[in-house]
């Protein structure tokens, strides 16, 4: 189901993706300068974000994954 009925104006449904991608390609330079920069902090890792040693993130995440997998296993 489409959000717009292109068949009303004589276009097949397959052409909607061509139109949408063409519109996105045309607008991308403006989007890149504006909205796509929001929240871009560059290459930052979780330890850098939290200002802690890397192992202070690795060990709890590993423990969380192991506990989650053990819980899934217990479900059968």
N, C-alpha and C positions, 0 to 999 in steps of 0.2 A: 504494500500500500504506500502510495506516495503522498507527500505533504502538499503537492500541487498537481492538479490534473493537467498534464501536458497534452493529453490526447484531445482536449477541448480546442487547443490552438493548432492542432495538426501535427504534433511531434509524437514520435513513439516513446515509450518509457525508457528505452535504451539511450536516447539522446539526453535524458536529464543529467546523467553523470558527465557527459561531455560538456554540457552547459555549466554545471556546478564546478567542475575542475577548471574550466576556462576562466570562470569568474574568480575562483580562488587564486589562480596563477596571475591574473591581472591585478588583484588586490594585494598580493603577497608583499611587494615592497613597502606599501603603506603599513601593513600589519606588522612587518618585521621591525619597523622603526617605533611602532607604538605598543600595541597590546601584547605582542610576543616578547617584549622586554620585561614585562611585569613579572616579578618573582625570579628573574635570572640572576643568580648569584655566582655564576661561573662554575668552575669545577670545585665543589666543596663536598667534603665527606662528612658523615655523621660525627666522628670524633672531633673534627674541626668545628662543626656547628655547635656541639655540646661543650667544646673546650676541655676535652679529657683525652687521656691516653687511648690509643686504638684498642688495646686489650680490654679497656673498660666497656667497650661496646661489643667486641667480639664474643667474650665469655657469656654475658647475659643473653645475647641473641642466640648463641649456640645452645645454651641451656633451654631457652624457650622453644627452639625447634625440636630438641630431643623430647621435651615434655609434651609438646603438641603431637608428635608422631607416636609417642607412647599412649597418649589418650586416644588417638585414632585407632591404634592397634587394640586397645581394650574394648572398643565399641564392637569389634568383631568383624 
